[in-house]
Amino acid sequence: MNFKTLLGQLQLLAILEGISYISFGLTMPLKYIWDIKGPNYYVGMAHGVLFIAYCMWVVLVHNDKKLPFKTTALLLVSSLVPFMTFWAERKILKKLD
């Protein structure tokens, strides 16, 4: 993973976005069951920023690598499903490297 390339940066973002998605899910019980709102706010903000960055980088890599629409769509959909960005990083992005 070369972080100096758009593809390497997208691979890192895929992993970080997946971690933030899981973390956000873990903070939900704190907010809604025990009324502890702080962790959910900060993790949610980080997840939102990483989600937007991931989607932007997918478009940048699409333009840079001339990816097929189906691949780009699958990468974008993977940001909506828990754990799927990990799968996308392994099965799609590593093959493009």
C-alpha positions as CSV (number, residue, x, y, z in Angstrom):
1,M,0.0,0.0,0.0
2,N,1.6,3.2,-1.2
3,F,0.0,6.1,0.5
4,K,1.4,8.6,-2.0
5,T,-1.0,7.3,-4.7
6,L,-4.7,7.9,-4.9
7,L,-5.3,4.1,-4.8
8,G,-3.1,3.6,-1.7
9,Q,-4.9,6.5,0.0
10,L,-8.3,4.9,-0.9
11,Q,-7.1,1.6,0.5
12,L,-6.3,3.3,3.8
13,L,-9.6,5.2,3.8
14,A,-11.5,1.9,3.2
15,I,-9.9,0.4,6.3
16,L,-10.4,3.5,8.4
17,E,-14.0,4.0,7.3
18,G,-14.8,0.4,8.1
19,I,-13.3,0.8,11.6
20,S,-15.2,4.0,12.1
21,Y,-18.5,2.4,11.0
22,I,-18.0,-0.4,13.5
23,S,-17.0,2.1,16.2
24,F,-20.1,4.2,15.5
25,G,-22.3,1.1,15.9
26,L,-20.6,0.3,19.2
27,T,-21.3,3.8,20.6
28,M,-25.0,3.7,19.7
29,P,-26.0,1.7,22.9
30,L,-24.1,4.3,25.0
31,K,-26.2,7.0,23.5
32,Y,-29.6,5.4,23.4
33,I,-29.5,3.0,26.3
34,W,-27.3,4.7,28.9
35,D,-27.7,8.3,27.7
36,I,-24.0,8.9,27.3
37,K,-23.9,11.1,24.2
38,G,-20.2,12.2,24.0
39,P,-18.6,9.2,22.4
40,N,-21.3,8.8,19.8
41,Y,-20.9,12.5,18.8
42,Y,-17.2,12.3,18.3
43,V,-17.1,8.9,16.7
44,G,-20.1,9.9,14.5
45,M,-18.3,13.0,13.4
46,A,-15.2,11.0,12.5
47,H,-17.2,8.4,10.7
48,G,-19.0,11.1,8.7
49,V,-15.7,12.7,7.6
50,L,-14.2,9.4,6.7
51,F,-17.4,8.4,4.8
52,I,-17.3,11.5,2.7
53,A,-13.5,11.2,2.1
54,Y,-13.9,7.6,1.1
55,C,-16.7,8.4,-1.4
56,M,-14.6,11.3,-2.9
57,W,-11.5,9.1,-3.2
58,V,-13.6,6.4,-5.0
59,V,-14.5,9.0,-7.6
60,L,-10.9,10.2,-7.9
61,V,-9.6,6.7,-8.3
62,H,-12.4,6.0,-10.8
63,N,-11.2,9.0,-12.9
64,D,-7.5,8.1,-12.4
65,K,-7.7,4.4,-13.2
66,K,-10.7,4.5,-15.6
67,L,-12.6,2.0,-13.6
68,P,-15.7,0.4,-15.0
69,F,-19.0,1.8,-13.6
70,K,-19.9,-1.5,-12.0
71,T,-16.6,-1.5,-9.9
72,T,-17.1,2.1,-8.9
73,A,-20.7,1.5,-7.9
74,L,-19.7,-1.5,-5.9
75,L,-17.0,0.5,-4.1
76,L,-19.6,3.2,-3.3
77,V,-22.2,0.7,-2.1
78,S,-19.6,-0.9,0.1
79,S,-19.5,2.3,2.2
80,L,-23.1,1.7,3.2
81,V,-22.7,-1.9,4.5
82,P,-20.8,-2.7,7.7
83,F,-17.6,-4.6,7.1
84,M,-17.9,-4.3,3.3
85,T,-15.2,-1.7,3.0
86,F,-12.8,-4.3,4.4
87,W,-14.0,-6.7,1.7
88,A,-13.7,-4.1,-1.0
89,E,-10.1,-3.2,0.0
90,R,-9.1,-6.9,-0.2
91,K,-11.0,-8.1,-3.2
92,I,-11.1,-5.0,-5.4
93,L,-8.6,-2.4,-4.4
94,K,-5.6,-4.7,-3.9
95,K,-6.1,-6.2,-7.4
96,L,-5.9,-2.7,-8.9
97,D,-2.6,-2.0,-7.2
